[in-house]
Amino acid sequence: MTLQQLKYVIEIARRGSMNEAAKRLFISQPSLSNAIKDLEEELGITIFDRTNKGISLSMQGTEFLGYARQVVEQAELLESRYLDAKPSPQHFSVSTQHYAFAVNAFVSLVREHGQTQYEMALRETKTHDIIEDVRTMRSEIGILYLNDFNSKVIQSLLRAANLAFHPLFTAKPHVFISIHNPLAKQRRVTIDQLQDYPYLSFEQGEYNSFHFAEEILSTLTHPKRIRVSDRATLFNLLIGLNGYTISTGVLSADLNGNAIIPVPLDCDETIQVGWICHRNLTLSKLALAYIEALKEATGQAESLM
């Protein structure tokens, strides 16, 4: 087993494609495939599952990847310390539901820890895709919420994928609305008061079950409903159509301005937002730093209960 083989495994897991990894590594795909095959035979494990749909980490491969990353990181530290080598680009990926605080924390991470070279990814995506991204190590961390309604289904999926949920904060539901919405001056609003306004929610694609919805009370019927796929569009519609969505109440004025505000929703529900990762994986330095940035970005959430 060589350090180069470990770097190959990391790059393939990062790209999710043998062909794309080969391009990034400047070697031929057959050479890369043979190197991985030799490593698997030497170790007696299957690192990557290969199907007609592509390549993905096996359960053994996920555990192996955690150790491989630690070894490569240590080797790079040695090189930079004793060989005067140029530091390698830093890599980090996170998949998240559409939360402004996740973006805010990502900005803080890059500002604080970004070297002259880095390659990072922030994926605002569907709930099921977040779990799949972390399971396959496309992302090191995922961010989603649990409540009484979806917890049983989501936790079952996490257990099957060998993932763990770590709570960040618990909040009472709020609605996000425009400052020009007639309800903006209310101390709190009820579901009945919202009936005349368009309800905005994030679509979940083929996994459009109520349990995967990013908004609580997903089983309620709404006379006016619009589904969107990205946060910028949703925010534009909140302003342009006087629409509303249901979320945690945590916003960042620095990134989103003051045109949208949170107003408490009069209901007995709670939202527990947290991050997920592999149970047996040692997190990278950037992942740990991002978690700290998340805690700072959501510090205001304590006042939302």
Backbone bond lengths (Angstrom), bond angles and torsions (degrees), N, CA, C in turn:
res aa  C-N    CA-C-N  psi(-1)  N-CA   C-N-CA  omega(-1)  CA-C   N-CA-C  phi
1 M - - - 1.464 - - 1.527 109.23 -
2 T 1.320 116.42 131.06 1.452 121.00 -176.82 1.526 110.73 -118.61
3 L 1.324 115.25 161.35 1.449 120.78 176.59 1.528 110.39 -62.02
4 Q 1.338 115.99 -34.69 1.460 119.97 -179.81 1.524 110.95 -64.24
5 Q 1.324 116.49 -39.41 1.467 119.95 178.43 1.534 111.06 -63.83
6 L 1.327 115.82 -38.37 1.462 119.40 178.01 1.524 110.43 -63.56
7 K 1.329 116.35 -40.45 1.465 119.94 177.39 1.524 111.19 -64.74
8 Y 1.327 116.30 -34.67 1.461 120.16 177.14 1.529 110.71 -62.62
9 V 1.332 116.03 -45.78 1.468 120.95 -179.28 1.527 110.38 -60.47
10 I 1.320 116.60 -44.64 1.464 121.48 -179.21 1.522 110.74 -61.89
11 E 1.322 116.73 -42.64 1.459 120.36 -177.16 1.532 111.28 -69.12
12 I 1.321 117.35 -39.67 1.464 120.62 178.39 1.524 110.30 -64.13
13 A 1.339 116.57 -43.51 1.465 120.54 178.44 1.520 110.75 -63.14
14 R 1.327 116.32 -37.86 1.464 120.95 -179.27 1.527 111.44 -66.57
15 R 1.347 116.24 -40.70 1.468 120.16 -175.76 1.519 112.88 -87.48
16 G 1.339 116.82 -24.35 1.450 119.53 -176.76 1.512 113.33 69.19
17 S 1.332 116.22 18.24 1.463 121.17 -177.11 1.517 109.23 -155.43
18 M 1.324 116.73 128.87 1.459 121.33 177.42 1.533 110.54 -65.10
19 N 1.318 115.68 -40.66 1.462 120.26 -178.16 1.529 111.47 -66.26
20 E 1.344 116.46 -44.71 1.462 120.42 -179.55 1.527 110.67 -66.90
21 A 1.331 116.55 -38.64 1.465 119.95 178.56 1.525 110.80 -64.42
22 A 1.325 116.79 -40.02 1.463 120.83 179.18 1.525 111.07 -61.03
23 K 1.332 116.32 -40.32 1.469 120.08 177.81 1.513 110.84 -62.76
24 R 1.332 116.65 -43.18 1.462 120.97 -178.45 1.529 111.65 -67.94
25 L 1.332 115.44 -31.02 1.468 120.50 -177.88 1.530 112.53 -89.92
26 F 1.337 115.96 -4.83 1.466 122.15 179.56 1.532 112.48 59.25
27 I 1.342 115.01 42.19 1.459 120.56 173.26 1.526 107.39 -133.74
28 S 1.310 116.15 167.34 1.462 119.55 179.48 1.523 109.97 -76.80
29 Q 1.335 115.48 154.45 1.459 118.92 179.25 1.528 112.27 -64.02
30 P 1.347 119.47 -41.73 1.473 118.53 177.26 1.524 112.59 -59.49
31 S 1.330 117.35 -38.91 1.468 120.13 179.11 1.524 110.68 -64.21
32 L 1.333 115.51 -41.58 1.459 119.50 178.91 1.525 111.12 -65.83
33 S 1.320 116.38 -43.59 1.473 120.47 179.50 1.518 110.91 -61.48
34 N 1.328 116.52 -42.22 1.471 120.16 179.89 1.524 111.34 -65.68
35 A 1.335 117.27 -38.04 1.461 120.72 179.89 1.530 110.59 -63.92
36 I 1.328 116.57 -40.89 1.464 120.50 178.78 1.533 110.74 -70.24
37 K 1.331 115.96 -39.62 1.463 119.49 178.38 1.525 111.28 -62.45
38 D 1.346 116.80 -41.57 1.469 121.09 177.79 1.527 110.55 -62.71
39 L 1.330 116.22 -40.72 1.465 120.16 -179.73 1.525 110.65 -65.49
40 E 1.331 116.88 -43.64 1.464 120.60 179.56 1.525 111.17 -62.58
41 E 1.333 116.28 -41.03 1.468 119.97 179.53 1.522 111.05 -66.89
42 E 1.324 116.50 -38.81 1.466 119.92 -179.97 1.520 111.42 -65.42
43 L 1.332 116.27 -40.63 1.463 120.93 -176.80 1.528 112.77 -86.34
44 G 1.323 116.39 -18.44 1.457 120.18 -178.84 1.518 113.18 73.61
45 I 1.330 116.93 29.46 1.464 121.35 178.38 1.521 109.90 -132.98
46 T 1.319 115.18 164.46 1.461 120.96 172.96 1.524 107.54 -104.25
47 I 1.324 115.87 113.32 1.465 120.12 -178.10 1.524 110.57 -83.65
48 F 1.331 116.48 -40.67 1.465 120.73 -178.22 1.528 110.60 -123.02
49 D 1.330 115.91 134.08 1.456 121.54 171.36 1.522 108.16 -86.91
50 R 1.310 116.04 129.91 1.467 121.11 -177.89 1.527 109.46 -112.95
51 T 1.335 116.25 124.94 1.462 121.88 178.58 1.520 108.77 -133.38
52 N 1.334 115.56 177.17 1.461 120.04 177.00 1.531 111.77 -64.14
53 K 1.338 116.14 -22.24 1.462 120.24 -179.14 1.526 112.75 -86.71
54 G 1.327 117.25 -8.85 1.456 119.47 179.50 1.513 112.26 136.16
55 I 1.320 115.71 -154.17 1.447 122.00 -174.49 1.516 109.69 -125.32
56 S 1.334 116.59 142.28 1.467 120.45 179.19 1.524 108.52 -149.45
57 L 1.315 116.10 157.37 1.457 121.21 179.56 1.528 110.96 -67.29
58 S 1.314 115.67 137.14 1.455 120.34 172.38 1.529 108.23 -81.55
59 M 1.322 117.90 174.67 1.454 120.88 177.05 1.526 110.35 -62.29
60 Q 1.355 116.24 -41.67 1.467 119.97 176.55 1.523 110.71 -65.73
61 G 1.323 115.54 -38.00 1.455 120.12 -179.66 1.513 112.99 -65.36
62 T 1.318 116.66 -35.28 1.452 120.32 178.73 1.522 110.98 -63.33
63 E 1.330 115.97 -44.26 1.463 120.04 177.66 1.527 110.54 -64.94
64 F 1.343 116.47 -43.43 1.463 121.04 -179.83 1.527 110.74 -61.59
65 L 1.331 116.78 -38.78 1.464 120.97 -178.50 1.521 111.50 -60.49
66 G 1.337 116.66 -38.80 1.457 119.96 178.40 1.514 112.23 -59.53
67 Y 1.346 115.90 -44.20 1.470 119.83 178.40 1.528 110.99 -68.98
68 A 1.327 116.35 -39.34 1.465 120.39 -178.60 1.522 110.62 -61.50
69 R 1.312 116.63 -41.83 1.464 119.89 179.97 1.524 111.17 -62.95
70 Q 1.318 117.05 -41.33 1.454 119.87 179.31 1.526 111.20 -62.34
71 V 1.337 116.49 -42.76 1.470 120.20 -179.50 1.523 110.74 -64.64
72 V 1.324 116.95 -45.60 1.467 120.88 -178.17 1.526 110.71 -65.40
73 E 1.335 117.03 -40.84 1.466 119.63 178.05 1.520 111.23 -61.34
74 Q 1.324 116.76 -42.60 1.460 119.91 178.88 1.522 111.77 -65.44
75 A 1.333 115.88 -39.20 1.463 119.95 178.19 1.523 111.10 -63.47
76 E 1.320 116.67 -39.57 1.461 120.50 179.38 1.527 111.25 -67.16
77 L 1.339 116.74 -35.07 1.455 120.06 176.10 1.529 110.84 -64.31
78 L 1.325 116.35 -41.06 1.465 120.62 177.87 1.523 110.93 -62.94
79 E 1.328 115.75 -43.87 1.465 119.72 -179.30 1.523 111.36 -62.81
80 S 1.322 116.04 -44.46 1.464 118.90 -177.91 1.527 111.41 -69.19
81 R 1.344 116.63 -28.35 1.469 120.28 -178.45 1.523 112.38 -81.70
82 Y 1.336 117.81 -41.80 1.463 120.21 -170.88 1.524 114.57 -110.63
83 L 1.320 118.06 -20.61 1.460 119.48 -179.39 1.517 112.03 -107.05
84 D 1.323 115.58 4.82 1.465 120.40 -179.09 1.522 111.06 54.08
85 A 1.316 114.39 36.18 1.463 119.11 -177.48 1.523 110.15 -80.96
86 K 1.298 115.69 155.73 1.453 121.20 177.27 1.525 108.85 -72.31
87 P 1.327 118.98 130.21 1.468 120.23 -179.12 1.523 111.76 -56.66
88 S 1.328 115.94 138.96 1.455 120.51 178.48 1.527 110.04 -71.77
89 P 1.324 117.09 150.70 1.464 119.37 177.45 1.520 111.05 -58.42
90 Q 1.321 116.69 142.13 1.451 121.06 178.16 1.524 109.16 -83.53
91 H 1.326 115.96 146.50 1.459 121.10 -178.88 1.528 109.51 -127.02
92 F 1.329 115.42 135.80 1.460 120.55 175.35 1.520 108.84 -161.19
93 S 1.334 116.49 140.04 1.464 121.77 178.50 1.524 109.33 -138.39
94 V 1.329 115.52 141.24 1.454 121.48 176.03 1.521 108.37 -136.28
95 S 1.330 116.41 140.37 1.464 122.64 174.13 1.525 108.19 -114.72
96 T 1.315 116.50 135.50 1.461 119.02 -172.02 1.519 112.10 -146.95
97 Q 1.322 115.22 153.76 1.447 119.93 165.14 1.526 107.40 -65.71
98 H 1.313 117.14 173.72 1.466 120.65 -169.13 1.530 111.38 -82.34
99 Y 1.336 115.06 78.41 1.456 121.48 -178.49 1.521 110.73 -114.19
100 A 1.332 116.03 128.61 1.462 120.25 178.14 1.524 110.95 -63.84
101 F 1.344 118.03 -34.78 1.460 119.71 -178.03 1.528 112.01 -66.82
102 A 1.349 117.05 -27.82 1.465 119.65 176.99 1.522 110.68 -67.18
103 V 1.330 115.83 -37.47 1.465 120.57 176.26 1.521 110.12 -68.78
104 N 1.325 116.16 -42.51 1.455 120.71 179.95 1.531 110.68 -59.62
105 A 1.327 116.70 -43.13 1.462 121.02 178.75 1.527 111.23 -65.88
106 F 1.332 116.26 -36.22 1.459 120.73 178.88 1.528 110.53 -65.18
107 V 1.324 116.51 -41.11 1.465 120.89 176.65 1.530 109.97 -59.93
108 S 1.318 116.57 -45.29 1.463 120.76 179.59 1.526 110.92 -62.01
109 L 1.337 116.08 -39.85 1.464 120.47 179.77 1.519 111.02 -60.88
110 V 1.321 117.05 -48.99 1.462 120.86 -177.35 1.522 110.84 -65.33
111 R 1.319 116.33 -41.57 1.458 119.56 179.89 1.524 111.87 -64.03
112 E 1.320 115.73 -37.20 1.468 120.01 -174.70 1.518 112.98 -85.19
113 H 1.343 116.66 -37.79 1.459 119.80 -170.29 1.526 114.21 -118.94
114 G 1.311 117.88 -3.27 1.457 119.65 -179.64 1.522 111.60 -68.11
115 Q 1.331 116.40 125.22 1.451 120.85 174.99 1.527 108.40 -85.42
116 T 1.337 115.76 -168.34 1.465 118.71 176.55 1.521 110.54 -67.42
117 Q 1.333 116.22 -23.28 1.463 120.32 177.34 1.523 109.28 -131.04
118 Y 1.315 115.28 132.89 1.462 119.95 173.78 1.518 108.85 -159.70
119 E 1.317 114.43 157.55 1.466 121.52 175.74 1.518 107.31 -135.53
120 M 1.317 116.02 107.33 1.455 121.22 -176.69 1.523 109.97 -127.29
121 A 1.310 115.17 159.40 1.468 119.97 -179.58 1.521 109.44 -139.08
122 L 1.326 116.10 133.79 1.459 123.31 173.60 1.521 106.67 -121.46
123 R 1.329 116.75 112.14 1.460 121.79 -176.22 1.524 110.26 -110.48
124 E 1.320 117.50 107.73 1.451 121.02 169.68 1.528 106.07 -85.64
125 T 1.311 116.78 114.29 1.460 118.94 -169.33 1.519 111.34 -147.21
126 K 1.313 116.08 -172.74 1.457 123.15 -176.53 1.529 110.36 -76.64
127 T 1.323 116.22 155.15 1.459 122.11 -174.77 1.523 112.16 -57.90
128 H 1.323 116.90 -49.27 1.458 119.83 -179.01 1.527 110.92 -63.43
129 D 1.331 117.17 -37.37 1.466 120.86 -179.91 1.523 111.67 -66.96
130 I 1.328 117.55 -31.09 1.465 120.71 176.68 1.525 109.65 -60.93
131 I 1.319 115.75 -48.16 1.468 120.12 179.77 1.521 110.47 -62.49
132 E 1.317 117.14 -42.14 1.464 121.16 -179.22 1.531 110.88 -67.93
133 D 1.331 117.42 -39.34 1.465 120.67 178.40 1.520 111.25 -60.05
134 V 1.327 116.74 -43.18 1.466 120.06 -178.76 1.526 110.09 -73.80
135 R 1.322 117.01 -38.35 1.470 119.93 178.62 1.520 111.26 -58.99
136 T 1.322 116.78 -41.97 1.470 121.05 -177.30 1.525 112.55 -91.09
137 M 1.338 116.66 4.04 1.460 122.92 179.46 1.518 113.45 66.25
138 R 1.316 117.04 19.86 1.464 118.58 170.09 1.524 108.74 -64.92
139 S 1.323 115.76 -33.73 1.457 122.07 172.92 1.520 108.85 -126.77
140 E 1.321 115.20 144.76 1.461 119.70 -179.80 1.519 111.27 -79.42
141 I 1.328 115.63 -30.62 1.460 122.00 -176.51 1.527 109.22 -134.34
142 G 1.324 116.31 146.39 1.452 122.06 172.82 1.521 109.26 -126.28
143 I 1.321 116.85 152.10 1.465 121.36 -179.75 1.527 108.80 -127.20
144 L 1.336 116.07 124.70 1.469 121.71 178.62 1.522 108.79 -155.17
145 Y 1.327 115.75 178.51 1.462 118.62 -178.66 1.530 110.84 -120.81
146 L 1.331 114.47 158.29 1.458 122.58 172.61 1.527 108.60 -124.61
147 N 1.332 115.60 148.87 1.461 120.49 168.28 1.529 107.46 -148.07
148 D 1.315 116.90 -176.50 1.463 120.00 -175.89 1.527 111.87 -60.03
149 F 1.334 116.53 -31.04 1.462 119.93 -175.03 1.526 112.78 -76.61
150 N 1.343 118.11 -44.47 1.466 119.78 -172.52 1.527 114.56 -100.64
151 S 1.340 116.80 -8.52 1.465 120.19 -170.48 1.528 113.33 -58.50
152 K 1.315 117.50 -43.12 1.465 120.35 -176.23 1.524 111.03 -62.19
153 V 1.319 117.63 -44.20 1.459 121.78 -178.74 1.528 111.23 -70.22
154 I 1.337 117.48 -47.63 1.466 120.99 -178.08 1.525 110.81 -64.97
155 Q 1.322 117.44 -44.34 1.473 120.19 -179.61 1.523 111.35 -63.91
156 S 1.326 117.13 -34.16 1.460 120.50 176.79 1.529 110.83 -63.67
157 L 1.334 116.65 -42.62 1.466 120.97 177.74 1.525 111.04 -65.49
158 L 1.315 116.60 -39.17 1.467 120.08 179.59 1.523 111.06 -65.07
159 R 1.316 116.99 -42.36 1.470 120.05 178.66 1.529 110.81 -62.88
160 A 1.328 116.65 -42.60 1.466 120.74 -179.93 1.521 111.37 -63.27
161 A 1.332 117.00 -30.44 1.467 121.45 -179.16 1.528 112.04 -94.00
162 N 1.339 117.00 4.80 1.468 122.73 -178.72 1.533 111.15 60.41
163 L 1.330 115.84 41.08 1.458 121.58 179.44 1.527 109.79 -111.86
164 A 1.321 116.18 153.35 1.461 121.93 179.43 1.526 110.07 -119.97
165 F 1.330 115.93 142.60 1.460 122.74 177.78 1.522 109.08 -99.96
166 H 1.342 116.69 129.64 1.461 122.64 179.99 1.531 108.45 -120.00
167 P 1.330 118.50 114.25 1.469 120.79 -176.69 1.531 112.32 -63.74
168 L 1.328 115.27 141.69 1.464 122.13 173.25 1.529 110.13 -103.85
169 F 1.327 117.04 -51.59 1.450 121.12 179.30 1.527 109.00 -161.83
170 T 1.315 114.96 161.18 1.461 121.97 174.81 1.525 108.17 -118.84
171 A 1.319 116.26 134.25 1.461 120.40 -176.60 1.523 110.59 -137.00
172 K 1.313 115.17 155.64 1.459 120.72 170.33 1.526 108.16 -81.61
173 P 1.324 118.38 145.36 1.470 120.96 -178.99 1.525 112.74 -61.66
174 H 1.321 114.60 143.66 1.456 123.01 174.63 1.528 108.01 -128.46
175 V 1.318 115.77 160.38 1.457 119.50 168.43 1.522 107.85 -105.74
176 F 1.323 115.60 140.34 1.455 121.39 171.73 1.528 107.45 -94.47
177 I 1.316 116.39 125.23 1.461 121.37 179.17 1.526 109.58 -140.34
178 S 1.320 115.88 164.54 1.460 121.62 176.13 1.530 109.92 -70.69
179 I 1.325 116.38 149.89 1.462 119.69 176.84 1.532 111.23 -65.03
180 H 1.338 116.80 -15.79 1.469 121.13 179.57 1.526 112.19 -93.49
181 N 1.330 116.65 -4.51 1.464 119.91 177.25 1.529 109.09 -64.77
182 P 1.347 118.35 137.78 1.472 120.73 179.43 1.530 113.93 -56.04
183 L 1.333 117.15 -20.51 1.469 120.34 -179.54 1.525 112.97 -90.35
184 A 1.328 116.75 0.19 1.462 120.52 -172.63 1.529 112.92 -64.06
185 K 1.345 117.61 -25.06 1.460 120.19 -177.72 1.531 112.51 -93.36
186 Q 1.332 116.26 1.72 1.466 120.50 178.69 1.533 110.07 -72.63
187 R 1.307 116.64 143.98 1.476 119.91 175.30 1.522 110.46 -73.05
188 R 1.321 116.55 -30.16 1.459 123.18 173.01 1.518 107.52 -159.05
189 V 1.331 116.43 158.56 1.459 120.09 -178.83 1.522 109.58 -126.00
190 T 1.319 115.64 157.60 1.460 121.77 177.62 1.529 109.15 -108.43
191 I 1.314 115.55 163.50 1.463 120.67 176.74 1.523 110.64 -59.88
192 D 1.323 117.08 -38.98 1.466 120.34 -179.82 1.527 111.73 -62.37
193 Q 1.334 117.28 -37.63 1.466 120.62 179.30 1.526 112.44 -67.13
194 L 1.319 116.78 -21.58 1.469 121.14 -176.11 1.523 113.27 -89.51
195 Q 1.314 117.42 -7.57 1.463 120.69 -172.01 1.531 114.08 -59.91
196 D 1.316 117.38 -28.09 1.471 120.09 -177.07 1.533 112.67 -83.09
197 Y 1.328 117.30 -4.02 1.468 120.80 -174.92 1.529 110.38 -111.93
198 P 1.330 118.41 149.87 1.464 121.38 179.15 1.537 111.29 -65.14
199 Y 1.311 115.11 131.61 1.466 121.67 177.45 1.527 108.34 -92.91
200 L 1.323 116.99 125.16 1.457 122.24 -177.12 1.525 109.82 -109.14
201 S 1.326 115.90 133.73 1.464 120.20 179.52 1.521 109.27 -143.46
202 F 1.329 115.32 161.62 1.454 121.06 179.89 1.530 110.08 -91.44
203 E 1.324 115.45 129.30 1.457 119.51 179.43 1.529 110.01 -70.60
204 Q 1.330 115.72 152.00 1.461 121.61 -176.14 1.528 112.47 -118.83
205 G 1.323 117.70 13.95 1.454 121.01 175.60 1.513 112.76 63.49
206 E 1.317 116.21 -139.24 1.466 120.60 -176.29 1.520 112.10 -69.50
207 Y 1.326 117.68 -19.57 1.464 121.43 177.62 1.530 108.65 -100.81
208 N 1.324 116.21 58.28 1.457 121.57 -173.51 1.521 111.75 -90.70
209 S 1.335 116.15 37.01 1.454 121.40 176.81 1.523 109.56 -72.87
210 F 1.331 116.41 152.01 1.461 120.06 176.26 1.532 111.12 -57.10
211 H 1.341 116.76 -30.80 1.465 120.42 -176.70 1.529 112.67 -70.79
212 F 1.335 117.61 -17.53 1.462 120.64 179.75 1.528 111.80 -99.25
213 A 1.319 117.78 -0.48 1.461 120.43 -178.76 1.527 110.62 -62.82
214 E 1.315 116.24 144.10 1.463 120.72 177.29 1.517 111.81 -82.27
215 E 1.307 116.53 -11.59 1.452 121.18 -178.57 1.527 109.14 -110.34
216 I 1.326 117.09 136.12 1.461 119.39 176.72 1.523 109.76 -71.34
217 L 1.321 116.01 171.82 1.479 122.09 -178.42 1.527 110.37 57.43
218 S 1.330 115.52 35.47 1.467 121.09 -173.69 1.522 113.17 -68.77
219 T 1.339 117.41 -16.36 1.464 119.71 -178.74 1.527 112.51 -85.23
220 L 1.320 117.21 -7.58 1.465 119.61 178.57 1.529 110.62 -68.78
221 T 1.311 116.38 148.50 1.465 120.40 175.40 1.529 108.84 -90.90
222 H 1.324 115.14 145.38 1.463 121.13 -178.72 1.531 108.41 -129.93
223 P 1.319 118.11 126.91 1.472 119.98 -179.49 1.530 112.97 -64.56
224 K 1.328 116.68 -27.74 1.462 121.35 178.47 1.531 107.93 -127.72
225 R 1.322 116.00 115.52 1.470 119.07 -174.31 1.523 110.33 -138.14
226 I 1.324 116.32 134.67 1.469 122.25 177.38 1.521 108.01 -131.40
227 R 1.333 116.16 128.63 1.468 120.82 175.81 1.529 109.29 -101.57
228 V 1.316 116.40 137.94 1.466 121.34 179.68 1.524 108.57 -130.40
229 S 1.331 115.47 168.54 1.462 119.45 -178.05 1.522 113.77 -113.07
230 D 1.344 118.45 -10.90 1.464 118.64 179.96 1.523 110.58 -140.99
231 R 1.318 114.53 157.25 1.459 121.62 -173.01 1.525 112.09 -69.56
232 A 1.330 118.45 -36.44 1.465 121.21 -179.98 1.530 110.58 -61.14
233 T 1.338 116.67 -43.87 1.462 120.16 178.36 1.518 110.72 -63.33
234 L 1.322 115.87 -43.24 1.469 119.34 -179.87 1.527 110.40 -60.33
235 F 1.332 116.53 -44.93 1.466 119.52 -179.55 1.529 110.95 -63.99
236 N 1.330 117.24 -38.55 1.466 120.09 177.80 1.527 111.71 -62.50
237 L 1.328 115.33 -38.95 1.459 119.48 180.00 1.528 111.97 -73.92
238 L 1.322 116.44 -31.07 1.464 119.13 174.29 1.524 109.94 -57.73
239 I 1.337 115.76 -40.34 1.461 121.04 -178.24 1.531 111.34 -81.14
240 G 1.331 116.39 -47.98 1.463 120.24 -173.66 1.511 114.52 -71.21
241 L 1.343 117.47 -31.34 1.464 120.73 -176.28 1.524 113.63 -114.83
242 N 1.334 116.29 6.12 1.464 119.86 -174.89 1.529 110.66 56.45
243 G 1.333 115.46 37.88 1.456 119.84 179.40 1.520 111.66 -81.54
244 Y 1.331 115.32 -178.61 1.463 120.55 177.44 1.516 109.53 -147.72
245 T 1.314 115.55 156.90 1.453 121.47 170.80 1.513 107.59 -138.28
246 I 1.319 117.21 163.01 1.469 122.01 -178.61 1.526 108.51 -108.41
247 S 1.338 116.44 128.65 1.458 119.90 -179.24 1.522 109.88 -153.08
248 T 1.344 115.06 -158.08 1.464 121.39 -173.18 1.513 113.67 -80.29
249 G 1.324 117.09 -23.98 1.456 120.35 -173.91 1.508 113.75 94.35
250 V 1.343 117.54 -3.11 1.464 121.25 -179.54 1.524 108.96 -91.30
251 L 1.323 116.47 115.09 1.455 122.21 177.84 1.520 109.56 -126.99
252 S 1.320 116.77 162.01 1.456 121.87 176.98 1.526 108.75 -119.44
253 A 1.325 116.14 109.13 1.460 119.87 179.11 1.525 111.12 -64.66
254 D 1.345 116.52 -30.14 1.469 120.04 179.61 1.518 111.69 -61.43
255 L 1.331 116.36 -37.77 1.461 120.33 -176.86 1.521 112.52 -97.71
256 N 1.319 117.62 -30.66 1.460 120.66 -172.18 1.523 114.22 -110.80
257 G 1.324 117.20 -3.17 1.444 119.43 -179.66 1.525 112.06 74.82
258 N 1.314 116.26 -166.72 1.463 121.26 -176.25 1.526 113.36 -114.76
259 A 1.329 116.21 13.27 1.468 119.40 -176.98 1.525 112.31 -77.98
260 I 1.338 117.15 -17.06 1.464 122.18 179.95 1.518 108.61 -121.83
261 I 1.313 116.26 136.59 1.459 120.38 -178.20 1.531 110.17 -130.62
262 P 1.333 116.55 155.05 1.465 120.26 173.19 1.524 110.57 -93.21
263 V 1.331 116.48 138.88 1.459 122.45 175.14 1.525 107.09 -128.26
264 P 1.326 118.08 129.77 1.470 120.31 -178.99 1.524 112.45 -56.88
265 L 1.337 115.17 139.61 1.460 121.32 177.09 1.522 108.80 -97.80
266 D 1.300 116.40 131.04 1.465 121.48 -176.98 1.532 109.82 -78.47
267 C 1.333 115.87 90.92 1.475 121.24 177.08 1.522 108.02 -157.94
268 D 1.320 116.13 168.49 1.466 121.29 -175.66 1.529 113.29 -96.06
269 E 1.326 117.50 6.32 1.456 121.26 -177.72 1.534 111.26 -76.70
270 T 1.329 115.28 160.32 1.465 121.73 170.27 1.524 108.56 -133.90
271 I 1.323 115.84 156.32 1.457 122.60 -179.78 1.522 108.26 -122.44
272 Q 1.323 117.12 124.58 1.467 121.27 176.21 1.526 108.66 -107.95
273 V 1.318 115.88 108.18 1.460 121.39 -179.79 1.523 109.14 -94.13
274 G 1.321 116.26 139.09 1.460 119.63 -179.97 1.512 111.79 -156.21
275 W 1.327 114.85 -179.48 1.462 120.67 178.89 1.514 109.78 -117.39
276 I 1.325 116.10 150.48 1.457 121.47 -179.58 1.525 109.85 -119.49
277 C 1.326 115.14 151.67 1.462 121.32 175.66 1.523 107.79 -158.27
278 H 1.316 116.69 173.53 1.462 120.55 176.79 1.524 110.28 -68.40
279 R 1.321 115.09 140.52 1.466 120.33 -178.55 1.529 112.05 -62.89
280 N 1.324 117.31 -39.32 1.468 120.66 -171.97 1.519 113.54 -102.67
281 L 1.329 116.27 17.10 1.463 119.70 -175.35 1.528 110.51 -106.55
282 T 1.341 114.86 130.73 1.461 119.95 173.37 1.524 108.51 -79.65
283 L 1.323 116.77 123.14 1.452 120.55 -176.21 1.529 111.65 -71.28
284 S 1.321 115.42 147.34 1.461 121.23 177.62 1.530 109.94 -71.61
285 K 1.330 115.65 167.31 1.465 120.16 179.17 1.531 111.04 -62.03
286 L 1.322 116.21 -38.89 1.462 119.34 179.81 1.528 111.30 -67.63
287 A 1.325 116.98 -37.20 1.462 120.17 177.87 1.529 110.50 -63.48
288 L 1.324 116.49 -43.86 1.463 120.23 178.60 1.527 110.95 -64.32
289 A 1.334 115.72 -39.20 1.466 119.46 178.19 1.526 110.97 -66.24
290 Y 1.335 116.70 -36.81 1.465 120.26 179.10 1.524 110.90 -66.40
291 I 1.311 117.06 -39.07 1.462 120.51 178.30 1.527 110.13 -62.02
292 E 1.325 116.91 -41.05 1.462 120.11 176.78 1.525 110.68 -63.90
293 A 1.338 116.52 -39.42 1.461 120.46 177.93 1.528 110.59 -64.91
294 L 1.337 116.82 -37.14 1.469 120.53 176.21 1.527 110.75 -61.55
295 K 1.321 116.28 -42.64 1.468 120.03 -179.33 1.524 110.54 -63.20
296 E 1.316 116.37 -39.84 1.467 119.91 178.49 1.531 110.76 -68.10
297 A 1.341 115.90 -41.78 1.472 119.92 -177.59 1.516 112.47 -67.99
298 T 1.332 116.81 -24.89 1.464 120.67 -177.47 1.520 112.04 -107.21
299 G 1.322 117.26 12.22 1.456 120.17 179.45 1.505 112.41 -57.60
300 Q 1.341 116.24 -31.54 1.453 121.07 179.30 1.524 111.83 -69.20
301 A 1.342 117.00 -15.45 1.461 119.55 -175.93 1.515 112.44 -64.32
302 E 1.336 117.73 -24.62 1.456 120.13 -179.95 1.528 111.21 -60.24
303 S 1.320 116.48 -27.99 1.461 119.23 -178.75 1.524 112.93 -84.12
304 L 1.349 115.98 -1.13 1.461 119.37 -176.81 1.529 112.56 -94.24
305 M 1.303 117.61 1.25 1.462 120.67 179.28 1.528 110.94 -83.82
